[in-house]
Amino acid sequence: MKKSVERFNEIIREKKLIDVAISALHWDLETQAPKKGLELLSDVVGYLSSKSYGVVTSDEMILLVEELKKKREELTEIEDKTLEEVGKEIEKLTKIPVVEYREYNELTAKAQGIWAEAREKNDFDLFSESLEKIVEFQRRFIKYRGYDGHPYNTILDDYEPGMTVEKLDEFFGYLRKELVPFIKKIKEEGKEVDGTFLKKDYPEDKQMEFSRFIAEYIGFDFERGIISESAHPFTLNYNKNDVRITTRYIRNMLSSSVFGTIHEGGHGIYEQGIGDDIAGGVLGEGTSMGIHESQSRFYENVLGRSRAFWVPIYGELQGKFEALKDVNIDDFYRGINKSEASLIRVEADELTYSLHIMVRYEIEKALIEGQVEVRDLPKVWNEKIKEYLGIEPANDKEGVLQDVHWSAGLMGYFPSYALGNVYASQIHAAMKKDIDVDAALENSDLNKIKEWLNQKIHRFGKLRKPEELIKEITGEDLNAQYFVDYLKEKYGKIYQV
């Protein structure tokens, strides 16, 4: 038994080393690799992906898993949970032919560079062929793997275990019913809020300096992490001691880098907080993308867009930029929370953000079902944005090409953002019972908040499933009312409605 566990762990370690190499290549592809190097690096990603596939689906590994499943009562909690995760991955991968798995990984590695070029040139046609192949692979893989209910359920489960279309339809239906009338009320009756100062001149070098400052301020450890720049901000972790985040700098849009950095910093803090007992193993990462997004959205919005957060550091920001010289903290607070229909998801305010996710969720479902084809996406996208937000993109860059996710094959991921907002609000309500959150922020005591999150969430990694975590923390299941109440209280005060 002991030898079987040791060999099981050796194979997991081998796979982890290959996966870290793949991650290193993805980091290079998305931050600094030259365009003409894309082909070779993508081939290497495909090759290493097939090696990773081979390690976890080898006859030896499958036999070990079957053997250990028969003796689960003898395993530690960590060994048992690891066995469960590996078994789930084996079940998924063995249904997908290795040749197709390698081809798919090569495709998505190349597609991210093609997407970036298409976005830069504002030309969806440059990307459409790659996306057609990605969607076809997704449909095929779902058929291989099988599904219960709706085919989209299979890929939803990859990012939020246990989530289904049926649950999401009800979830989004509730948000739509509660938020759409409230958004309309603010638009018609709310006091005017000025956010124009955020679109003045903010030199990129100064933004870079402040991004470094703000990431460290909220608790991101630069001895175990770095920050870089990319077309679309993201977080990548090799393990808890090497966590990498990116942001982007737009000269006339200060909020992009500030809140992009805080958002990715929240992801990074989660990964850096993984317990030493599971770090480096299968369980040593966030338990789901919904919980992961709860951490980034919590830092970005619940903390970062609160007035209390800026009380001790607004002078630091003001001192960096001439454009803020005459903007007091109260006007700054209202400005960073201005609610208005916008085309770009990552720049959307908290109130309208969920509408952006609904658009993507509905499009992804339709793509997987075959009701919508890739060639029709610009038209479908524009129609849905107009339906939900009352505005229409003037071009593909501010429309269907704005997100990197589909080029990376991340279909089924977008609902995690909306789920993360709800988890964050629920977690915040629980935290306030233990900590005076505003007082901690006003006193620059963010470590108190970070330690609470670490004890309740971060250290467990995948030892706890999302529904187990939220039940342990709040005493109830996912409850969207917390998010609705939070938004109505906050924006009701800002807009005096």
C-alpha positions in Angstrom: 0.0 0.0 0.0 2.8 2.4 1.0 4.7 1.7 -2.2 1.6 2.2 -4.3 1.0 5.6 -2.8 4.6 6.6 -3.3 4.5 5.6 -6.9 1.2 7.4 -7.4 2.8 10.5 -6.0 5.9 10.1 -8.2 3.7 10.0 -11.3 1.7 13.1 -10.2 5.0 14.9 -9.6 6.2 14.0 -13.1 2.9 15.4 -14.6 3.3 18.5 -12.5 6.8 19.2 -13.9 5.5 18.9 -17.5 2.5 21.1 -16.7 4.8 23.8 -15.2 6.9 23.7 -18.4 3.6 24.2 -20.4 2.7 27.1 -18.2 6.1 28.7 -18.7 5.6 28.6 -22.4 2.1 30.1 -22.1 3.5 32.9 -20.1 6.1 33.6 -22.7 3.5 33.4 -25.5 1.3 35.9 -23.9 3.8 38.4 -22.6 7.0 38.7 -24.6 7.5 36.0 -27.3 8.1 37.4 -30.8 5.3 36.9 -33.3 7.5 34.8 -35.5 8.2 32.5 -32.6 4.6 31.5 -32.2 4.7 28.5 -34.5 7.6 26.7 -32.7 6.4 27.5 -29.1 2.8 26.3 -30.0 4.3 23.0 -31.3 6.2 22.6 -28.1 3.0 23.2 -26.1 1.2 20.6 -28.1 4.1 18.1 -27.7 4.3 18.6 -23.9 0.5 18.4 -23.6 0.6 15.0 -25.2 3.3 14.0 -22.7 1.2 15.2 -19.8 -1.7 13.3 -21.2 0.4 10.1 -21.5 1.6 10.3 -17.9 -1.8 10.6 -16.3 -3.5 8.1 -18.6 -0.8 5.5 -18.6 -1.7 1.9 -17.8 0.4 2.0 -14.7 -1.5 5.1 -13.4 -4.9 3.7 -14.2 -4.1 0.5 -12.3 -2.7 2.4 -9.4 -5.9 4.5 -9.2 -8.1 1.5 -9.3 -6.0 -0.2 -6.6 -6.0 2.8 -4.3 -9.8 3.3 -4.7 -10.3 -0.1 -3.1 -8.3 1.0 0.0 -9.6 4.6 0.4 -10.2 4.1 4.1 -6.5 3.7 4.6 -5.6 7.0 2.8 -5.1 10.3 4.5 -7.5 13.1 3.6 -5.0 14.7 1.2 -4.3 11.4 -0.5 -8.0 10.6 -0.8 -8.9 14.0 -2.3 -5.9 13.8 -4.6 -7.0 10.3 -5.8 -10.5 11.8 -6.4 -9.1 14.6 -8.6 -6.8 12.4 -10.5 -9.6 9.9 -11.1 -11.8 12.6 -12.5 -9.0 13.8 -14.9 -8.3 10.3 -16.1 -12.0 9.7 -16.8 -12.1 13.0 -18.8 -8.8 12.5 -20.8 -9.2 8.8 -21.6 -12.3 9.6 -23.6 -10.4 12.1 -25.8 -8.0 10.6 -28.4 -4.4 11.7 -27.6 -3.8 12.9 -31.2 -6.8 15.2 -31.0 -5.8 16.4 -27.5 -2.3 17.4 -28.8 -3.8 19.0 -31.9 -6.2 21.0 -29.8 -3.5 22.3 -27.4 -1.3 23.3 -30.4 -4.3 25.1 -31.8 -5.2 27.1 -28.7 -1.5 28.0 -28.1 -1.4 29.5 -31.7 -4.9 31.0 -31.5 -4.1 33.3 -28.6 -1.5 35.1 -30.8 -3.8 35.1 -33.7 -6.6 36.6 -31.5 -4.2 39.3 -30.3 -3.3 40.3 -33.9 -7.0 40.2 -34.9 -7.9 42.4 -32.0 -5.0 44.8 -32.7 -6.1 45.1 -36.4 -9.8 45.1 -35.5 -10.5 42.2 -37.9 -12.6 39.2 -36.8 -12.0 37.4 -40.0 -8.3 36.9 -39.0 -9.4 34.9 -36.0 -12.6 33.2 -37.2 -11.0 30.1 -38.7 -9.1 29.4 -35.5 -12.2 29.9 -33.4 -14.3 27.6 -35.7 -11.8 24.8 -35.1 -11.8 25.5 -31.3 -15.6 25.3 -31.2 -15.7 22.1 -33.3 -13.2 20.5 -30.9 -15.3 21.6 -27.9 -18.4 20.0 -29.5 -16.6 16.8 -30.3 -14.9 16.5 -26.9 -18.3 17.0 -25.2 -19.7 14.1 -27.3 -16.7 11.9 -26.3 -17.1 12.7 -22.6 -20.9 12.6 -22.5 -23.3 14.9 -20.7 -26.4 15.0 -18.5 -29.1 17.4 -19.4 -27.5 20.1 -21.6 -24.2 19.6 -23.4 -22.9 22.8 -21.9 -23.0 21.2 -18.5 -19.9 19.1 -19.3 -17.6 22.1 -19.8 -19.3 24.1 -17.0 -18.3 21.4 -14.6 -14.6 21.8 -15.6 -14.6 25.3 -14.0 -17.4 25.1 -11.4 -18.0 21.5 -10.3 -21.7 20.7 -9.9 -22.9 23.8 -11.8 -25.5 23.2 -14.5 -27.4 25.2 -17.2 -30.5 24.7 -15.2 -29.0 26.3 -12.1 -27.4 29.1 -14.1 -30.6 29.9 -16.0 -32.4 30.4 -12.6 -29.4 32.3 -11.2 -29.2 34.7 -14.1 -33.0 35.0 -14.3 -33.0 36.3 -10.7 -30.1 38.8 -11.3 -31.9 40.1 -14.4 -35.2 40.5 -12.6 -33.6 42.4 -9.7 -30.9 44.4 -11.4 -32.4 45.5 -14.8 -35.2 47.7 -13.1 -32.7 49.1 -10.6 -30.3 50.0 -13.4 -33.2 51.7 -15.2 -34.1 53.6 -12.0 -30.6 54.9 -11.6 -30.4 56.0 -15.2 -33.7 57.9 -14.9 -33.7 59.2 -11.4 -30.1 59.0 -10.1 -27.9 62.0 -9.3 -25.2 62.6 -11.9 -21.8 61.1 -11.2 -18.7 62.5 -12.9 -16.0 60.0 -14.0 -14.5 62.0 -16.8 -11.3 62.7 -14.8 -10.4 59.0 -15.1 -10.0 59.5 -18.9 -7.5 62.3 -18.7 -3.7 61.9 -19.2 -2.1 59.2 -17.1 1.4 58.4 -18.3 2.1 54.7 -18.6 5.3 54.8 -16.6 3.5 56.3 -13.6 0.8 53.7 -14.0 3.4 50.9 -13.9 4.9 52.4 -10.7 1.5 52.6 -9.0 0.5 49.0 -10.2 3.6 47.7 -8.4 2.7 49.7 -5.3 -1.0 48.7 -5.2 -0.3 45.0 -5.7 2.1 44.9 -2.8 -0.2 47.1 -0.7 -3.1 44.6 -0.9 -0.8 41.7 0.0 0.7 40.3 -3.2 4.2 39.0 -2.3 6.8 40.0 -4.9 9.3 37.6 -3.4 7.0 34.9 -4.7 5.5 36.7 -7.7 6.0 39.1 -10.5 3.8 41.5 -12.5 4.1 42.0 -16.3 2.0 43.4 -19.1 -0.3 41.7 -21.6 -3.2 42.4 -24.0 -5.6 40.9 -21.5 -4.8 40.7 -17.8 -4.4 37.2 -16.4 -2.9 35.2 -13.5 -0.7 32.2 -13.9 0.7 30.1 -11.1 3.5 27.5 -11.2 3.0 26.9 -7.5 2.5 29.1 -4.4 6.1 30.4 -4.6 5.9 31.4 -8.3 2.7 33.3 -9.1 2.6 35.6 -12.1 0.1 38.4 -12.8 -0.3 40.8 -15.6 -2.1 44.1 -16.2 -2.4 46.5 -19.1 -1.8 50.3 -19.3 -4.0 52.6 -21.3 -2.9 56.2 -21.2 -6.3 57.8 -21.0 -8.0 55.1 -18.8 -6.5 55.0 -15.3 -9.0 52.5 -13.9 -7.9 49.8 -16.4 -4.5 49.3 -14.8 -5.4 50.1 -11.2 -8.4 47.8 -10.9 -6.9 45.2 -13.4 -3.9 45.0 -11.0 -6.1 44.7 -7.9 -8.2 42.1 -9.6 -5.3 39.9 -10.7 -3.6 40.6 -7.3 -6.6 39.0 -5.7 -6.1 35.8 -7.8 -2.4 35.9 -7.0 -3.0 36.2 -3.2 -5.3 33.2 -3.3 -2.6 31.1 -5.0 0.2 32.3 -2.7 -2.0 31.4 0.3 -2.3 27.7 -0.6 -1.3 25.5 2.4 2.2 24.1 2.5 0.7 20.6 3.0 -0.8 20.6 -0.5 1.4 23.0 -2.4 2.9 21.6 -5.5 0.4 18.8 -5.8 -3.0 18.3 -7.5 -4.8 20.0 -4.7 -2.5 23.0 -4.6 -4.6 25.5 -6.6 -7.9 27.2 -6.3 -10.9 25.0 -5.8 -13.0 26.4 -8.7 -13.0 29.4 -11.0 -16.1 30.8 -9.2 -14.3 30.8 -5.9 -11.2 32.1 -7.6 -13.2 34.9 -9.1 -14.7 35.6 -5.7 -11.2 36.5 -4.5 -10.3 38.7 -7.4 -13.7 40.4 -7.5 -13.6 40.8 -3.7 -10.3 42.6 -3.8 -11.2 44.6 -6.9 -14.7 45.7 -6.1 -15.8 45.1 -2.5 -12.4 46.4 -1.2 -10.8 48.3 -4.0 -13.9 50.3 -5.0 -14.9 51.2 -1.4 -14.1 54.7 0.0 -12.5 53.2 3.1 -9.8 51.5 0.9 -8.6 54.8 -0.5 -8.5 56.8 2.8 -4.9 56.0 3.6 -3.5 55.8 0.1 -5.4 58.3 -2.1 -2.6 60.8 -1.5 -0.1 58.3 -3.0 -2.3 58.0 -6.1 -2.9 61.8 -6.3 0.8 62.5 -6.0 1.5 60.3 -9.1 -0.9 62.0 -11.5 -1.5 65.7 -12.3 -5.0 64.8 -13.5 -6.1 64.0 -10.0 -4.7 67.2 -8.4 -8.1 68.8 -7.9 -10.2 65.6 -7.5 -11.1 65.0 -3.8 -11.5 61.5 -2.4 -15.3 61.6 -2.4 -15.5 62.6 -6.0 -12.9 59.9 -6.8 -15.0 57.3 -5.0 -18.1 58.2 -6.9 -16.2 58.3 -10.2 -14.7 54.9 -9.9 -18.2 53.6 -9.2 -19.9 55.4 -12.0 -22.6 53.1 -13.5 -23.2 53.4 -17.2 -23.6 51.0 -20.1 -20.2 50.2 -21.5 -19.0 48.0 -24.3 -15.9 46.6 -22.6 -16.5 43.9 -20.0 -13.3 44.4 -18.0 -14.1 48.1 -17.7 -17.7 47.6 -16.7 -19.0 48.8 -13.3 -20.3 46.3 -10.8 -23.9 47.0 -11.5 -23.9 46.3 -15.2 -21.1 43.7 -15.2 -23.4 40.7 -14.9 -25.2 41.7 -18.1 -21.9 41.3 -19.9 -21.6 37.8 -18.5 -25.2 36.9 -19.6 -24.3 37.9 -23.1 -21.3 35.5 -23.2 -23.2 32.7 -21.4 -26.0 32.8 -23.9 -23.7 32.9 -26.9 -21.5 30.0 -25.6 -24.6 27.8 -25.0 -25.8 28.6 -28.5 -22.4 27.8 -30.0 -22.2 24.4 -28.2 -25.7 23.5 -29.3 -24.9 24.5 -32.9 -27.7 27.1 -32.9 -25.1 29.8 -33.7 -22.0 29.5 -35.9 -18.7 31.3 -35.5 -19.1 33.3 -38.8 -22.3 34.9 -37.3 -20.7 35.9 -34.0 -20.1 39.6 -34.7 -23.8 40.1 -35.6 -25.1 38.0 -32.7 -22.8 39.7 -30.3 -23.8 43.2 -31.3 -27.5 42.3 -31.2 -27.2 40.9 -27.6 -25.1 43.9 -26.4 -27.8 46.2 -27.8 -30.6 44.1 -26.2 -28.9 44.0 -22.7 -27.1 47.2 -22.5 -28.8 49.5 -25.0 -25.6 50.3 -26.9 -23.9 48.7 -29.9 -20.2 48.1 -30.8 -18.8 50.2 -33.6 -16.2 47.5 -34.5 -15.0 44.0 -33.6 -12.3 45.2 -31.2 -14.8 46.7 -28.8 -17.2 43.8 -29.6 -16.6 40.1 -30.2 -12.8 40.4 -30.1 -12.4 42.0 -26.7 -11.9 38.8 -24.6 -9.0 36.3 -24.8 -10.9 33.4 -23.3 -12.2 31.7 -26.5 -8.8 31.7 -28.1 -7.5 29.8 -25.1 -10.3 27.3 -25.3 -11.9 28.6 -22.1 -15.5 27.9 -22.9 -17.7 27.4 -19.9 -15.5 29.8 -17.9 -17.4 33.1 -18.2 -20.3 32.2 -15.7 -17.5 32.0 -13.1 -17.2 35.8 -13.1 -20.9 36.3 -12.1 -20.7 33.4 -9.6 -17.6 35.0 -8.2 -19.4 38.3 -7.6 -22.1 36.5 -5.6 -19.6 34.4 -3.6 -17.7 37.6 -2.8 -20.7 39.4 -1.5 -21.7 36.4 0.7 -18.1 36.1 2.0 -18.0 39.8 2.7 -21.2 39.5 4.8 -19.6 36.7 6.8 -16.3 38.5 7.2 -18.0 41.6 8.7 -19.3 39.4 11.6 -15.6 38.8 12.6 -13.8 41.9 11.4 -14.6 45.6 11.1 -13.6 45.6 7.4 -13.9 49.4 6.9 -11.7 50.1 10.0 -9.1 47.6 8.8 -9.0 49.4 5.4 -8.8 52.9 6.8 -5.9 51.8 9.0 -4.1 50.0 6.2 -4.5 46.7 8.0 -5.2 44.6 4.9 -3.2 41.8 6.4 -6.1 41.2 8.8 -8.4 40.7 5.9 -5.9 38.6 4.0 -5.3 36.3 7.0 -9.1 35.8 7.4 -9.4 34.8 3.8 -6.3 32.6 4.1 -7.8 30.7 7.1 -11.3 30.4 5.6 -10.5 29.8 1.9 -6.9 30.0 0.5 -5.1 27.4 2.5 -7.5 24.6 1.6 -6.9 24.7 -2.2 -8.9 21.9 -3.7 -9.3 20.1 -0.3 -12.7 21.7 -0.1 -15.2 21.9 -2.9 -16.8 25.3 -3.6 -20.2 24.4 -2.1 -18.4 23.0 1.0 -16.4 26.2 1.5 -19.3 28.6 1.1 -21.4 26.5 3.5 -18.6 26.4 6.1 -18.0 30.1 5.8 -21.6 31.5 5.6 -23.8 28.7 6.9 -25.8 28.5 3.6 -25.5 27.6 0.0 -24.8 30.1 -2.8 -27.3 32.9 -2.4 -27.5 35.7 -5.0 -29.5 37.9 -2.7 -26.3 39.0 -0.9 -25.0 40.4 -4.2 -28.3 42.2 -5.1 -28.5 43.7 -1.6 -24.9 44.8 -1.7 -25.4 46.5 -5.0 -28.6 48.2 -4.1 -27.2 49.6 -0.9 -24.0 50.8 -2.4 -25.4 52.3 -5.6 -28.5 53.6 -3.9 -26.3 55.8 -1.7 -24.0 56.9 -4.6 -26.9 57.8 -6.9 -29.3 58.8 -4.1 -32.2 56.7 -5.2 
